[in-house]
Amino acid sequence: MRGRLPQSEVPPDLIEAYRSAYYQAGFGPDAVILHVGQYSKPLSQLFNASGRRCATFITACNPFGVRRDSESNRAACRQLRDRMCEYVPRPDQIIEGTGSDPSGCWPAEESFLVLGLGLEASRMLGGEFHQNAIVWAGEDAIPRLILLR
């Protein structure tokens, strides 16, 4: 059927949870909070300061939305960080952070904002680490939810 998007394997309630989550890059007063679909002036400023024109927010925690213990999640995030270093020339392009459920029902997930990581590389890494989705922003500094399944 023309004009129809393929159905996602990700349940609608989980997609909504991803859309409403807080994506925090950095910690303390300089932390940048991203919201899906909303322009981010701090992200735009990061782009200007870094010379990069895109970014992805990604985690390796809880593959396919299934909770894992914190030790397994930390190990997966270490592996993800190592892989990201193969894609970005400078380690300061990787900013540690967390993805958080505003309702508090789901524990915060260790995550990364990666400056300069293009959409296709972001999709590939998200898929490699069995994620349902990533959050990606182009030069307009509007984070978008990118479903991977």
Contacts in CASP RR format, 6 or more apart in sequence:
PFRMAT RR
TARGET T0000
AUTHOR 0000-0000-0000
METHOD contacts of the structure
MODEL  1
MRGRLPQSEVPPDLIEAYRSAYYQAGFGPDAVILHVGQYSKPLSQLFNAS
GRRCATFITACNPFGVRRDSESNRAACRQLRDRMCEYVPRPDQIIEGTGS
DPSGCWPAEESFLVLGLGLEASRMLGGEFHQNAIVWAGEDAIPRLILLR
8 15 0 8 1.000
8 147 0 8 1.000
8 149 0 8 1.000
9 132 0 8 1.000
9 149 0 8 1.000
10 132 0 8 1.000
10 133 0 8 1.000
10 147 0 8 1.000
10 149 0 8 1.000
14 65 0 8 1.000
14 132 0 8 1.000
15 133 0 8 1.000
15 145 0 8 1.000
15 147 0 8 1.000
17 101 0 8 1.000
17 106 0 8 1.000
18 36 0 8 1.000
18 132 0 8 1.000
18 133 0 8 1.000
18 135 0 8 1.000
18 145 0 8 1.000
19 36 0 8 1.000
19 145 0 8 1.000
20 36 0 8 1.000
20 101 0 8 1.000
20 102 0 8 1.000
21 36 0 8 1.000
21 99 0 8 1.000
21 100 0 8 1.000
21 101 0 8 1.000
21 102 0 8 1.000
22 33 0 8 1.000
22 34 0 8 1.000
22 35 0 8 1.000
22 99 0 8 1.000
22 100 0 8 1.000
22 102 0 8 1.000
23 33 0 8 1.000
23 34 0 8 1.000
23 35 0 8 1.000
23 36 0 8 1.000
23 57 0 8 1.000
23 99 0 8 1.000
23 100 0 8 1.000
23 111 0 8 1.000
23 113 0 8 1.000
23 135 0 8 1.000
23 143 0 8 1.000
24 31 0 8 1.000
24 32 0 8 1.000
24 33 0 8 1.000
24 34 0 8 1.000
24 97 0 8 1.000
24 98 0 8 1.000
24 99 0 8 1.000
24 100 0 8 1.000
25 31 0 8 1.000
25 32 0 8 1.000
25 34 0 8 1.000
25 57 0 8 1.000
25 95 0 8 1.000
25 96 0 8 1.000
25 97 0 8 1.000
25 112 0 8 1.000
25 113 0 8 1.000
26 32 0 8 1.000
26 95 0 8 1.000
26 96 0 8 1.000
26 97 0 8 1.000
26 113 0 8 1.000
27 96 0 8 1.000
27 97 0 8 1.000
31 97 0 8 1.000
32 40 0 8 1.000
32 42 0 8 1.000
32 43 0 8 1.000
32 46 0 8 1.000
32 95 0 8 1.000
32 113 0 8 1.000
33 42 0 8 1.000
34 40 0 8 1.000
34 43 0 8 1.000
34 57 0 8 1.000
34 113 0 8 1.000
34 135 0 8 1.000
34 137 0 8 1.000
34 143 0 8 1.000
35 143 0 8 1.000
36 135 0 8 1.000
36 143 0 8 1.000
36 144 0 8 1.000
36 145 0 8 1.000
37 142 0 8 1.000
37 143 0 8 1.000
37 144 0 8 1.000
37 145 0 8 1.000
38 142 0 8 1.000
38 143 0 8 1.000
39 140 0 8 1.000
39 141 0 8 1.000
39 142 0 8 1.000
40 137 0 8 1.000
40 141 0 8 1.000
40 142 0 8 1.000
40 143 0 8 1.000
41 141 0 8 1.000
43 55 0 8 1.000
43 137 0 8 1.000
43 141 0 8 1.000
43 143 0 8 1.000
44 141 0 8 1.000
46 52 0 8 1.000
46 55 0 8 1.000
46 115 0 8 1.000
47 53 0 8 1.000
47 54 0 8 1.000
47 55 0 8 1.000
47 115 0 8 1.000
47 139 0 8 1.000
47 141 0 8 1.000
50 93 0 8 1.000
50 115 0 8 1.000
50 116 0 8 1.000
52 93 0 8 1.000
52 115 0 8 1.000
52 116 0 8 1.000
53 116 0 8 1.000
53 138 0 8 1.000
53 139 0 8 1.000
54 115 0 8 1.000
54 116 0 8 1.000
54 117 0 8 1.000
54 118 0 8 1.000
54 119 0 8 1.000
54 136 0 8 1.000
54 137 0 8 1.000
54 138 0 8 1.000
54 139 0 8 1.000
55 113 0 8 1.000
55 114 0 8 1.000
55 115 0 8 1.000
55 116 0 8 1.000
55 117 0 8 1.000
55 136 0 8 1.000
55 137 0 8 1.000
55 138 0 8 1.000
56 113 0 8 1.000
56 114 0 8 1.000
56 117 0 8 1.000
56 118 0 8 1.000
56 119 0 8 1.000
56 122 0 8 1.000
56 125 0 8 1.000
56 134 0 8 1.000
56 135 0 8 1.000
56 136 0 8 1.000
56 137 0 8 1.000
57 99 0 8 1.000
57 111 0 8 1.000
57 112 0 8 1.000
57 113 0 8 1.000
57 114 0 8 1.000
57 134 0 8 1.000
57 135 0 8 1.000
57 136 0 8 1.000
57 143 0 8 1.000
58 80 0 8 1.000
58 84 0 8 1.000
58 111 0 8 1.000
58 112 0 8 1.000
58 114 0 8 1.000
58 122 0 8 1.000
58 125 0 8 1.000
58 126 0 8 1.000
58 129 0 8 1.000
58 131 0 8 1.000
58 134 0 8 1.000
58 135 0 8 1.000
59 77 0 8 1.000
59 80 0 8 1.000
59 99 0 8 1.000
59 109 0 8 1.000
59 110 0 8 1.000
59 111 0 8 1.000
59 112 0 8 1.000
59 129 0 8 1.000
59 131 0 8 1.000
60 73 0 8 1.000
60 76 0 8 1.000
60 77 0 8 1.000
60 79 0 8 1.000
60 80 0 8 1.000
60 129 0 8 1.000
60 131 0 8 1.000
61 68 0 8 1.000
61 73 0 8 1.000
61 76 0 8 1.000
61 77 0 8 1.000
61 109 0 8 1.000
61 110 0 8 1.000
61 111 0 8 1.000
62 68 0 8 1.000
62 73 0 8 1.000
62 109 0 8 1.000
63 76 0 8 1.000
63 129 0 8 1.000
63 130 0 8 1.000
63 131 0 8 1.000
64 130 0 8 1.000
64 131 0 8 1.000
64 132 0 8 1.000
64 149 0 8 1.000
65 132 0 8 1.000
67 107 0 8 1.000
68 76 0 8 1.000
73 109 0 8 1.000
73 110 0 8 1.000
74 110 0 8 1.000
76 129 0 8 1.000
77 110 0 8 1.000
77 111 0 8 1.000
77 112 0 8 1.000
79 129 0 8 1.000
80 112 0 8 1.000
80 125 0 8 1.000
80 129 0 8 1.000
81 94 0 8 1.000
81 112 0 8 1.000
83 125 0 8 1.000
83 128 0 8 1.000
84 94 0 8 1.000
84 112 0 8 1.000
84 114 0 8 1.000
84 117 0 8 1.000
84 125 0 8 1.000
85 91 0 8 1.000
85 94 0 8 1.000
87 114 0 8 1.000
87 117 0 8 1.000
87 121 0 8 1.000
87 125 0 8 1.000
88 94 0 8 1.000
88 114 0 8 1.000
88 115 0 8 1.000
88 116 0 8 1.000
88 117 0 8 1.000
93 114 0 8 1.000
93 115 0 8 1.000
93 116 0 8 1.000
93 117 0 8 1.000
94 112 0 8 1.000
94 113 0 8 1.000
94 114 0 8 1.000
94 115 0 8 1.000
95 112 0 8 1.000
95 113 0 8 1.000
95 114 0 8 1.000
95 115 0 8 1.000
96 110 0 8 1.000
96 111 0 8 1.000
96 112 0 8 1.000
97 110 0 8 1.000
97 111 0 8 1.000
97 112 0 8 1.000
97 113 0 8 1.000
98 108 0 8 1.000
98 109 0 8 1.000
98 110 0 8 1.000
98 111 0 8 1.000
99 108 0 8 1.000
99 109 0 8 1.000
99 111 0 8 1.000
100 108 0 8 1.000
100 109 0 8 1.000
101 107 0 8 1.000
101 108 0 8 1.000
114 122 0 8 1.000
117 125 0 8 1.000
118 136 0 8 1.000
119 136 0 8 1.000
119 146 0 8 1.000
122 134 0 8 1.000
122 136 0 8 1.000
122 146 0 8 1.000
123 134 0 8 1.000
123 146 0 8 1.000
123 148 0 8 1.000
125 134 0 8 1.000
126 134 0 8 1.000
126 148 0 8 1.000
127 148 0 8 1.000
131 148 0 8 1.000
132 147 0 8 1.000
132 148 0 8 1.000
132 149 0 8 1.000
133 145 0 8 1.000
133 146 0 8 1.000
133 147 0 8 1.000
133 148 0 8 1.000
134 146 0 8 1.000
134 148 0 8 1.000
135 143 0 8 1.000
135 144 0 8 1.000
135 145 0 8 1.000
135 146 0 8 1.000
136 143 0 8 1.000
136 144 0 8 1.000
136 146 0 8 1.000
137 143 0 8 1.000
137 144 0 8 1.000
END
